[in-house]
Amino acid sequence: MASRSLARAAVQSTLTKPACRAFSSTAITMAGRQGGRFRKPEKKFDVNFMEKFDFDDQTTIGHELFENIRNIRQYLRKTEYELPRLQSFAKPFEPPTSEQIVKYKVQNYLGEGHPVERKVVLSVKVSDLKLDAKEKHKFLLLAGPRYHVDSDEFVLSSEKFPHRKQNKKYVSDTLKKLLTEAKDMKDTFEDIPLKLPTPKKQLQFPKGWARPPQSAQQEVPKQE
């Protein structure tokens, strides 16, 4: 009976005692490294999750050189394959006719945008508008400082709108309104004097300083 009680006590003690399992400390140290290459770093350029550099890649200067080479090759490919296609769109130059008297001047910046690209400058010679004396007098009064005496041009610019087409339409409509008002003879503004600045004197090259024709020049003897 004593042996049976001792056996029962031994069995109960083994059942109530918590079982111990083997646990290696190396698993803890390797837990953070396993899968570290595939984990997204919590912070940009986090050193703890970056792949170890084995000196098998180019430096920063080398990558910049490669990037420059790629850009140059891109433009060389365009020059070789795309520029010849533009020849089909070429058109012969046609000078403006006598009816095309209005000029528009714009500016473009390649590769980047600039606020001055929306600016449009309109210019037209007043002598080409075919106005009589009264109409010209009234037109110049309405034009004010936009009339340039030296070149006999009316110049009007606009950049108040965000797009170029809007500014072009604005200056064109303004010129049409000025011509409409100048040709309205209900009020000719004849009682208002027109004060224009004195035009600048254009210097002329003296004829005596002109170089003689090539045939009249004396041939320089060759030195033997």
Buried (B, 14 or more C-beta within 10 A) or exposed (E): EEEEEEEEEEEEEEEEEEEEEEEEEEEEEEEEEEEBEEEEEEEEEEEEBEEEEEEEEEEEEEEEEEEEEEEEEEEEEEEEEEEEEEEEEEEEEEEEEEEEBBEEEEEEEEEEEEEEBBBBBBBBBBEBBEBEEBBBBBBBBBBEEBBBEEEEBBBBBBBEBEEBEEBBBBBBEBBEEBBEBBEEEEEBBEEEEEEEEEEEEEEEEEEEEEEEEEEEEEEEEEEE
